[in-house]
Amino acid sequence: MIKRNKPTGPRERRPSYRKVCKFCMEKAEDINYRDDKKLRHFMTERGKIVPRRVSGNCARHQRLLSVAIKRARHLALLPFISEHR
């Protein structure tokens, strides 16, 4: 039996770091639904809203972001889906 110092396999631990909310860094009070370039950054290529654990937003700004994306979709500034097959 060989003991290894480094963990290997599927349970290998990576050094984790805390994601920082981009809107908190900018001290943004609200998120504008007309700023489609900023909103597209928080959407996948299929048109889905990126979850909070991936984007690194705080809960407050993630809620404001999702409302802004939905408003922009309703006004046809952003697509609901990327394209039809």
Secondary structure by P-SEA (a helix, b strand, c coil): ccccccccccccccbbbbbbccccccccccccccaaaaaaaaccccccccccccccccaaaaaaaaaaaaaaaaacccccccccc
